[in-house]
Amino acid sequence: MLRQYVRQFRQGLVRKWPLEPREESESGRAPLSTLDLVTLGVCRTLGAGVYVLIGVITLLIAGPAIVICFLVVALCSVLSGLCYAEFWSYVPRSGSAYLYSIIAMGKLCAFIIGWNILLYLVAAASCVTRAWSYAFDSLIGNHISKALERTFSPHMPSFLAPYPDFISLGLVLLMTGLLVLGARVTTLIIKVSTGLNLFVPIFMILSGFIKGDLHNWQLTEQDYKSNTSGSNSTFRLGPLGSGGFVPFGFEGIVQGAAILFTSYFGVHGMVTAAKEAPNPQRSISLSLLVSIFIGFLAYSGVSAALTLMVPYYRIYPYSPLPQAFLQVGWGPAGYVVALVLLCTLSYSFLCAVLSMFELTRAMAADGLLFRALAQIHTRTGTAIMAILASGTLTGLTATLLRILDLVKLMSAGILPAYTLVAVSILVLRYQPDQILSKREKTKEGNEISDHEASLSEPVPEAGPLRILKSLWFPTSTTPNQISGQIVYGCASLLVLLLSILSLILAQWPRRVFSGDPGLTTVAVLLLLLITGVTVIIWRQPQDPTYLTFRVPALPVLPLVSIFVNIYLMMQITSGTWILFGIWMAIGSVIYIGYEIRHRLAGNKHQQPSASTTQTPD
């Protein structure tokens, strides 16, 4: 009895939701051109929140080399976006990474991805409200922050913000109340916010050309001392580092890239709309590259202009753009930029909270969170419990945590999710018949066994010698059960090897590249093992079934994406991973508790909401 229960529980963890695809005629949308996709990608990429993060990263982590950070993040986003595009191709429906994972990979993978994205959205909404508070405070001379810091700073623990941000809390409560009453983001709001988001980089870049000074990229200790003695600023100067364009070295660039990884997160939402394109294989690749390139030009242009206008150690960390104009004597321009940022940050907050409670409601409806969170109020037509839960959590984090800690939490939430997507692509392409269709629908009682039987073609008994031979000489030209299991095992081994290699490169980079005998030998052996395992995967047959989009250069490209994501995760501080671990522990208790409760009660899972719910990214 216990063995049967454990088996059912294990099968429930990997259970996939069936999904009946829509007919093409149901879409009713006009085909989207590559230009349409680029426009959508740019609109979702440019966000006012990043313009606030520029100040913190420039002052404390990267200096003027933040421009290089955005370039690194852009390249990483291209890799993740291509993997996400193929992941979307396995599901004949537009939606989020959570929807795709629960259908293509099963409940456990879906919960991990969905729970991580929820962490990202909570941190993003909190970060935006903090940025809104700083922008508002800068309009009135930073009087609110000074008063709160004098009052609360002596009593606040070191791991929390210097003072509770009551402005952020008030904004969260206001917006949550509006959403409970049924407020929506209209097309007019989207157009106005997009126009304002375009105004900020254009105006800032032009200002940098006019008021910028190239000497600010060549600063020395003498400049720092003169600024220290002659500064009448209301805030202390930041660290000098080694001066010049890269004052904090390669470590600062990598750490900055890890924190700014979420800058281009919105562009991947463009991928789900590419189903309407006449030629998705070409349109997705081209529009993704162009959208990220335009985002890179905007973000790097603003960063370059800011560091040319003001020495990097004099940048105000929490409201850098308005304060930069005040420092160069363009006071009115600073107030205009602050007002624009307030408007665009309000829109960004609404988008983050809407995505958050929609994802919460979808996971609750699928039985992965509390069912009460999925209930829709009959009068307002909104998921009140999901909105209140999301708003409460956002309000607490926005009030108590530092903005830099919130940004690190965003990266800690999204990097593992994208890594899991890349691993999924590395595995799914080598599994038999992974495209979802109507014929996959079966009764829940025999769903797992029937699905496995349909996937595997008849093969002889697999002994150890046969498996070893199949590593290099597959027995079939199409995927079967043996080749699929080989790829599963190799992919798991690759993740382990890449994690060890990333840890070594992140902790002891100079010793590795300077020729330390021990570490260099270990790194070389790891590279050889990784190469050998990659070749084994490459030798296995791929599923020839047509996909709307296929990642090029498989298995190398997903492998590079996995390595880059893991390496960037190694740059995030241990304190952030402690918070991430607490978040995942809470999620594990909720998920396992619900799974045990369902099994003990003998209740059947209802048809999931994934068939009708499209959760924004």
Disulfide bonds with the S-S distance in Angstrom:
none
